[in-house]
Amino acid sequence: MELLQVSLQRVLTEYPQAKLENFRDHPLANFIRTDLPVMIQKIVGESYIVDASPGKGNWAHVPWISIFDPRVTTSARRGYYPVFSFSANGSRLYLSLNQARFEAKEEFGARYKEILSSRAEVGRDLLRNFVTESLYEEYLDLESEEDLPIGYSVGNILAIEYMSGSLPSDHEIISDIHKILSLYRTYMALRDGNIDSEEIPFEISTGEEKRKYRWHRRAERNQKLSKDAKKYHGFICQVCKFDFQAQYGELGSKYVEAHHITPMAELVKELEPVVLDPKSDFVVVCSNCHRMLHRAKPVLLPNELSKLVHKPWSF
């Protein structure tokens, strides 16, 4: 069964009528807010954050589903990210690499559309040599003159357009998601190269080691996974038992860092989705232990570092 295709088509078909009905507890609003992100999350893996909105308090002019890399943003209000945008009248759907309207408008005021359009053009130029097929480069036709849809329209860097009633198969849509994610990663590397070069220990030297290390750190920066890991494991370092609150009082309350424990040699390829479990794939550690775990090559397991921490001094 083409579950994803059917689900996306449901939004295109039902949304125009749903907007005329009471927003609160509407089944379509709940479906967009809850069910669709779960579907997309399974496709992209837990290293990304998926969010969707039919509106807050009232129907949005156009609903959306966004995919965030936490190194760039965790909110549709900031940065740049892939997003599914449904047109207001339900005639079409776009999967685009896009930009946050709110951030641009906050900084540039009335000129925000001009800025987004200019940045989109620069983005297309940066990605030109990495695009292997024809993608949609124009303003998105979201069938609305409202502010948010216009922001997505002019902010489009590259997109894939789908027409209602003829959405492709799940296999094709999933393939398209990974194409846009690949461009997302490439755009990050070209635009913000420091994102992929930060905090790489000097002991990690080969290209393969660096790729795995970056994947590892991306998983740790995922705010949802980190939050869930801390909720499950608590806030005391599982290696050295350091307690930030006991040491620093209220300032250290509920502070600890999440560490992804899968050894680098066992990490999956970066282009493949992976599902991580905050209970079994993470531990919580203090800042010093976290750095020491990553400093070793290969990365130490927490119990291995714990033995070093508690090893008696010898003189």
N, C-alpha and C positions, 0 to 999 in steps of 0.2 A: 504493500500500500504506500502511495506517495504521501506520507504524513506531512512533510514540510511544505510541499507544493499545495496540498489541500488547505493547510493552516494559513499560509500567506494569502491564498485566494479567498479564504473566508473573510479576512480583514478587508480586502479590496471590495468584496461584494456587500458586506454587511455594514461597513463603517458609515457610508453616507446616510443611511436610514438611522443608524444608532445615534448619530449626532443630534437627531431630532427628539431623542428620548431622554429620560432621566439618567444622569451620569452615575449617580451613586449606586454601587453594587450591580452595575450592568454586566451581564455575562461576557459581552465582548470586551469591555474594558478590563475585566479580570483576566480574560484569556490573553490579551496583549501584554498585560503587566506581569503575569505569572507564568503561563504555559509556554509562550513563545521564547522567552529568555532561556528556559530550561532546554528546549530543543536546540537552540543555537549554541548554548554552553557545551553540550555534548559533542558538537561538531568542532568547536575551536579549542576545547581543552580548558583546564582550570588556570592556565597561566594568563588568561585574559579575563576581563570582567565584562559581563553582558548585562545591559540594562535596556528597558523598553518603557514607553510611555504612551498612553492614550489621552493624557492630559492630567492635570492636578486640580481637583475640585470641579473642573468643567472639561468638556471634550476639547482636545487639541484640534487645531485646524488640520494638521496632518499627524498621524501617529508615526512612531519611529522605533527602531531597534538598533542600539549602538553596541560596538565592540571596542573596549578600551584596553590598551596596553598600559599597565599602571606606571611604567616608567615615563609615560607621556601625560596621561590624564586618567582620572577615575570618574569624570563627570562630563556630560554633554555640554557643559557651560565653558569648558576650558580645552585648549589644545586642538588636536586633530585626531581623526579616528574613522574607521569604516562604519557606515550606517545604512540600514534599510529605511527608506523614506517612502511612505504610501501617499499617492496623490489624493487631494481633497475629495475628488469625485469618484475615486476608485477605478480610474481607467488604466493606471500604470503604477509600477513599483520600480524604485531604483536601489541598487546596491552601490554606494559610492564611497570613495575616500574623500572625506569632507572635513570641514573646519567649524570651530565653535563660533556661532554668531555673537553670543553674549559677550565673550571676551573681547572681540573686535569692536563691538559697539561701545563697550565700557571704556575702551582706550581711545577710540577715534570718533565717537559720536556719530553724527549724520554721515560721515564719510565711510562708515564701516563696510557698505556694499562695495564701494570702489576698492577698499583695501583687501577684502576677501577675494574679489575677482582677480586683483593683481597677484595676490599670493597663490591663487589657484593656477594662474598662467605660469608662474615661476616653478610651481610644483610639477606641472606637466613637462616643462623643459628638463627638469632634473631627472624625471623618470623616463624620458623619451627612449633612451637606449635599453631600457629594461622591460618595455612593453612589447609582447610578442604577438599581439593581435589588436584589432581595432576596438577601442573602447569609447564610450560616450564622453565627449570633451566639452559639450555646450552647457548652458544653464539648464538645470533640471526643470521640467514642466510639471510642477506640483499643483497646478490648477488653483492657485490661491495667491492673493496679493497681500496677505498678512505678513507680519514681520518675520516670524520664525521660518515659514516656508521660503520666503524670499532669501533669507540668510543661507539656508541649505542650497537653494537654487544657484546663487552666485558663488557659493563656496565650493562647489564641486570641482575636484581636481581630476579625477577619472571615475567613470561609473559604468555599470552594466544596467541596461534598461529592459524591463519585462512588461509585457502588455497583459492586462487582465483577460482571462479566458484562454490564454495560451502560455501560461507559465511552464518552464521546462521541468524535467523530472527532478526528483530529489538528488540524484547523482550529479546532474549538471549544476544545480544550485549550490550543492556542497563544493563542487569543483570551483565554482565562481567565488565562493567565500574564501577559499584558500588562495585563489589568484589575487584577490584584493588584499588579503592579509600579507601575502608575499610583497606586494607593492608597498604596503604600510611599513613593513620592516625595512625595506629598501629606502623608503622616504626618510625614516628615522635615521638610518645610517648616513644618508647624504646630507640631510638638513641639520641633524643634531648628533654629529659623530661622537660627541663626548658621552652620549648615553651608553654606547656599546663599548667604550674604552675605559669607563670609570671603574675604579676599585679593582682592577685586575692585578693580583699580586705578581711581583716580578718573577716569582718561581714558575708561573704559568707562561710558557713560551710558544708552544706550537699553535697553529691555527685551529686544530681540532680541540685542543684543551681550552682555548679561549672561547670557542663556540659553545662548548659544554658548560663552561663557567658562566657565560652570559645567560644561558638558558636557566641554569641553577639560580642565579641572582634574580632573574625575572620572576621565577616561581615564588621566591621569598618576598618580592615586592608586591605581590598580589594582595591587596588589602583585605579582600574577603577571606582568602585562605589564611592569612596571618591572623586576622581577628578570630576566626573559628579555631585555629590552633591554640591561641592564647586562652580562649574560653574553655577549651577542653583540658589543656595541660597546666593552666595557672600562670603565675607570674614570678616564679622562683626558678633560677637557672638550673636546668636538669643536669648540668655537668659539674659545676662547683658549688651549687646551692646558694649563690648570691641572691639576696633579696633587696631590690632597689628601694622599696618602701621602708624596710627596716633601717637601711643606711641613710636615706635622704628624706624620710618623712613623706609628707603629702606630695612633694615634688616628684617622688619616685613611685607614686601610687599607680598601679596597673601598667607599669612599664617593664617590658622585656622584649627580646627580639625573637622572631621565628626563623628557624633554620631547617632547610629542606635536606633530609638525611640520605636520599638515594645517592650512592657513590657515582662519581662522574663517569666512570667506565660503563655504567649501566643506563645512563640517560638515553632516552629515545632521540631520534633525529629531530632537529628543531622544527622542521616543516610538518611533522606529524602531530596530531592532537594527542594530548595525554590527560587522563583524569587523575587528579591527586586527592588524597584523603588527608585532611588536616590532623586526623587522629593518629594515623600510622605512618604518614610520610614526613611529618614535621616534629621537631622538638622545640622547646623554648630555652633560650640561652641568654646570658649577659653579653654585653658588647665585647668584652675581652675574649671570652670563650668563642664567640662567633668568629672573631678575626683569626683566632688560632686554628679553628676548624678549617677555615678556608686557606690558611697559610701553608698547611701541609700538602704534600703531593705524593700520592693521591689524598683527597680530602679525608680527614680522620672521621671515624664514627664517634658519636658522643661518648660511648662507653670507653673507647680507646683514649680519648682526651681526658676523661674523668680519672683514669688510672695515672696519667701524668700529673694531673692537678693534685691528687692526693698522695703522690709519691713522696716519701720522707726526704728531707734535705740531707745531703752527705757532705762532710767537710774533710 
